[in-house]
Amino acid sequence: MTAPLVWRRLARDRWALAGLAIVLVLAGFALAAPWLAPGDPVRGDLATSLHAPGAAFLLGTDQQGRDVLTRILFGARLSLTVGVVSQAIALVLGLGLGLAAGYYGRWTDALIMRLADVTLAFPPLLLLIAIAAAVRPSLPVIFVVIGVVGWAGMARLVRGQVLVTRALDYVQAARALGASDLAVVSRHVLPNVLAPVIVAATLGVGGAIMAEAALSFVGLGAAPPTPSWGAMVAEGRDLLRVAPWVSLFPGLAIGLTVVGINLLGDGLRDALAARAA
């Protein structure tokens, strides 16, 4: 797999480029939030409570007079960080356990896959809520919880790829010549499983963002008054008739971010599949 060839294929996919543009713009806004935000994300002014969108407040204000645009910009930092970090945790766990299960097989495979079966047997959101409710909600906890819940699917994907790669002639030859397990896995097995793993990890970032928003919506995410898109939607759910912008704009931010990431992930999948073919 050569990066220039994959990029050329990706560059011909307009939807993938649109997804990449959305992700880059949102990441830029998140990084520049302290300079772009027109107000304070935490402190409000009751005198401007529920101010409608206009020249003074482009996206309006919430019940406490906090600028919605400011909180969305700072919320982007939280959502993107949770998405990337939690998916990195899921990737490390899933890749390591999937490699071990597929390569060694036997009792190692049975033990890891039964553990994955138990994890996948529970609805992800309910499992997230149960784990998050059992500990004190905080950002590190959210990172770990979402990452731990997401490892099983990644491990199954990696295991399937390893089972196919392990049976290839050059892998068998390397083992017959006395190459160590670490050398065989790192030089011959791992490069062949990276393409689907990259796609799954990219798409998983969107799922992690949705999971964080769901946890924040039910009060198990970032502690108030930390700006979180899910918490902002929850705060405005009782105001939909009088101030719909309080929930509408953070909800649109969640949707736009996930759509952008999914478009990019789909483009990567097509580009890598074409390369493999």
C-alpha positions in Angstrom: 0.0 0.0 0.0 1.5 3.3 -1.1 0.2 6.5 0.3 0.5 8.6 -2.9 -1.6 6.1 -4.8 -4.3 5.9 -2.1 -4.3 9.7 -1.9 -4.8 10.0 -5.7 -7.8 7.6 -5.5 -9.1 9.5 -2.6 -8.7 12.8 -4.4 -11.0 11.6 -7.2 -13.8 10.9 -4.7 -15.8 14.2 -4.2 -17.7 12.9 -1.2 -14.5 11.8 0.5 -13.0 15.2 -0.1 -16.1 16.9 1.2 -15.8 14.8 4.4 -12.1 15.6 4.7 -12.9 19.3 4.3 -15.6 19.1 7.0 -13.2 17.4 9.4 -10.3 19.8 8.7 -12.6 22.9 9.1 -14.0 21.6 12.4 -10.6 20.7 13.7 -9.3 24.1 12.8 -12.3 25.8 14.6 -11.6 23.6 17.6 -7.9 24.5 17.8 -8.6 28.2 17.3 -11.6 28.3 19.6 -9.9 30.6 22.2 -9.3 33.2 19.5 -12.5 32.7 17.4 -15.0 32.4 20.2 -16.9 35.7 20.8 -17.5 35.1 24.5 -16.8 33.0 27.5 -17.9 29.3 27.2 -18.7 29.0 31.0 -19.7 32.4 32.3 -23.0 33.9 31.2 -25.2 37.0 31.8 -28.8 36.5 32.8 -29.6 39.8 31.2 -29.0 38.2 27.8 -30.7 34.9 28.6 -32.3 33.1 25.6 -31.4 35.9 23.3 -32.4 34.9 19.7 -29.8 34.6 17.0 -28.8 37.9 15.5 -26.1 40.4 15.1 -25.2 40.5 18.8 -25.2 36.7 19.2 -24.9 34.8 15.9 -26.4 31.6 17.2 -28.2 33.0 20.2 -27.7 32.4 23.9 -28.9 29.7 26.4 -30.8 30.0 29.7 -27.8 31.3 31.5 -27.0 33.9 28.9 -24.0 32.0 27.5 -23.2 32.4 23.8 -24.2 29.2 21.9 -21.6 29.7 19.2 -18.8 30.0 21.8 -19.9 26.8 23.5 -20.2 25.0 20.2 -16.6 25.9 19.3 -15.2 24.8 22.7 -17.5 21.7 22.6 -15.8 20.8 19.3 -12.5 20.5 21.1 -14.0 18.1 23.6 -15.9 16.0 21.0 -13.0 15.6 18.6 -10.6 14.8 21.5 -12.9 12.2 22.9 -13.4 10.7 19.4 -9.7 10.4 18.6 -8.4 9.4 22.1 -11.1 6.8 22.8 -10.7 5.3 19.4 -7.0 5.1 19.8 -7.6 3.1 23.0 -10.0 0.8 21.2 -7.5 0.5 18.3 -4.6 -0.5 20.6 -6.7 -3.0 22.5 -8.4 -4.4 19.5 -5.3 -4.6 17.4 -3.2 -6.3 20.1 -5.8 -8.8 21.1 -6.9 -9.5 17.6 -3.4 -10.2 16.5 -2.9 -12.5 19.4 -6.1 -14.4 18.8 -5.6 -14.8 15.1 -1.9 -15.7 15.2 -1.7 -18.0 18.1 -5.2 -19.6 17.9 -6.3 -22.4 20.2 -7.0 -21.4 23.8 -5.7 -17.8 23.2 -8.2 -17.3 20.4 -11.0 -19.0 22.3 -10.5 -16.9 25.4 -10.2 -13.5 23.6 -13.1 -14.2 21.3 -15.4 -15.3 24.2 -14.5 -12.1 26.0 -15.4 -10.2 22.8 -18.7 -12.1 22.5 -19.6 -11.0 26.1 -18.8 -7.4 25.3 -20.8 -7.4 22.0 -23.7 -9.2 23.7 -24.7 -5.9 25.4 -26.1 -2.9 23.5 -23.2 -0.5 23.4 -25.1 2.5 24.7 -26.4 0.6 27.7 -23.0 -0.8 28.4 -21.5 2.7 28.2 -24.1 4.1 30.6 -23.7 1.2 33.1 -19.9 1.6 33.2 -20.0 5.4 33.3 -22.6 5.3 36.1 -20.4 3.0 38.2 -17.6 5.5 38.4 -17.3 9.2 38.8 -17.8 10.9 35.4 -14.7 12.7 34.1 -12.9 13.2 30.8 -10.3 10.4 31.4 -13.0 8.0 32.4 -15.0 8.9 29.3 -12.0 8.2 27.1 -11.4 4.8 28.7 -15.0 3.7 28.9 -15.7 4.4 25.2 -12.4 2.9 24.2 -12.9 -0.3 26.2 -16.5 -0.8 24.9 -15.2 -0.4 21.3 -12.3 -2.9 21.4 -14.3 -6.0 20.6 -15.4 -5.2 17.1 -11.9 -4.1 16.2 -10.5 -7.3 17.6 -12.8 -9.4 15.6 -11.9 -7.6 12.4 -8.2 -7.9 13.0 -8.5 -11.6 13.9 -10.3 -12.4 10.6 -7.6 -10.6 8.6 -4.8 -12.4 10.6 -6.3 -15.8 10.0 -6.2 -15.2 6.2 -2.7 -13.7 6.2 -1.3 -16.4 8.5 -2.1 -19.1 5.9 -0.2 -17.3 3.1 2.9 -19.1 1.7 5.5 -16.4 2.5 4.3 -16.2 6.1 4.5 -20.0 6.5 8.0 -19.8 4.9 9.2 -17.1 7.4 8.0 -19.3 10.3 9.7 -22.4 8.8 13.0 -20.5 8.5 12.9 -19.8 12.2 11.7 -16.2 12.3 10.4 -15.2 15.7 6.7 -14.6 16.3 7.4 -10.9 16.8 9.3 -10.6 13.5 6.6 -12.5 11.5 3.8 -10.4 13.0 5.5 -7.1 12.6 7.0 -7.6 9.1 4.4 -9.9 7.4 1.1 -10.0 9.2 0.6 -6.5 10.5 1.1 -4.6 7.2 -1.7 -6.8 5.7 -4.3 -5.9 8.3 -3.6 -2.2 8.5 -5.9 -1.1 5.6 -9.2 -2.3 7.1 -8.1 -1.3 10.5 -7.5 2.3 9.4 -10.9 2.4 7.8 -12.6 1.0 10.9 -10.7 3.3 13.2 -11.7 6.4 11.1 -15.4 5.4 11.1 -15.1 4.6 14.8 -14.2 8.2 15.6 -17.7 9.3 14.6 -19.2 6.5 16.7 -17.2 7.7 19.7 -18.4 11.3 19.2 -22.0 10.0 19.2 -21.3 7.9 22.3 -19.8 10.9 24.2 -22.8 13.1 23.2 -25.2 10.4 24.4 -23.4 10.1 27.7 -23.4 13.9 28.2 -27.1 14.0 27.2 -28.0 11.7 30.1 -25.6 13.5 32.5 -22.8 11.0 32.6 -20.4 12.8 30.4 -18.2 15.8 31.0 -19.0 17.6 34.3 -20.9 20.9 33.9 -20.2 23.6 33.0 -17.7 22.1 30.5 -19.1 22.7 27.0 -20.3 19.5 25.5 -22.6 19.2 22.5 -24.6 16.4 24.0 -25.1 18.4 27.3 -26.1 21.4 25.2 -28.8 19.5 23.4 -30.1 18.2 26.8 -30.1 21.7 28.3 -32.3 22.9 25.5 -34.7 20.0 25.1 -37.4 21.7 27.3 -37.0 25.0 25.4 -37.7 23.7 21.9 -40.9 25.8 21.5 -39.5 29.1 22.8 -35.7 28.8 22.1 -35.1 26.0 19.6 -31.6 27.3 18.8 -30.3 26.1 22.2 -30.6 22.5 21.1 -30.7 22.9 17.3 -27.2 24.2 16.6 -25.2 21.7 18.8 -27.3 18.9 17.3 -26.4 20.1 13.8 -22.8 20.2 14.9 -22.9 16.6 16.0 -24.6 15.5 12.8 -22.3 17.5 10.5 -19.2 16.1 12.3 -20.3 12.5 12.1 -21.4 12.8 8.5 -18.0 14.3 7.6 -16.1 11.5 9.4 -18.2 8.8 7.8 -17.8 10.3 4.3 -14.0 10.3 4.8 -14.1 6.8 6.2 -16.1 5.5 3.2 -13.7 7.2 0.8 -10.7 5.6 2.6 -12.4 2.2 2.3 -13.0 2.6 -1.4 -9.5 3.9 -2.0 -7.8 1.1 0.0 -10.1 -1.6 -1.5 -9.2 -0.4 -5.0 -5.5 -0.5 -4.1 -5.8 -4.0 -2.7 -7.6 -5.1 -5.9 
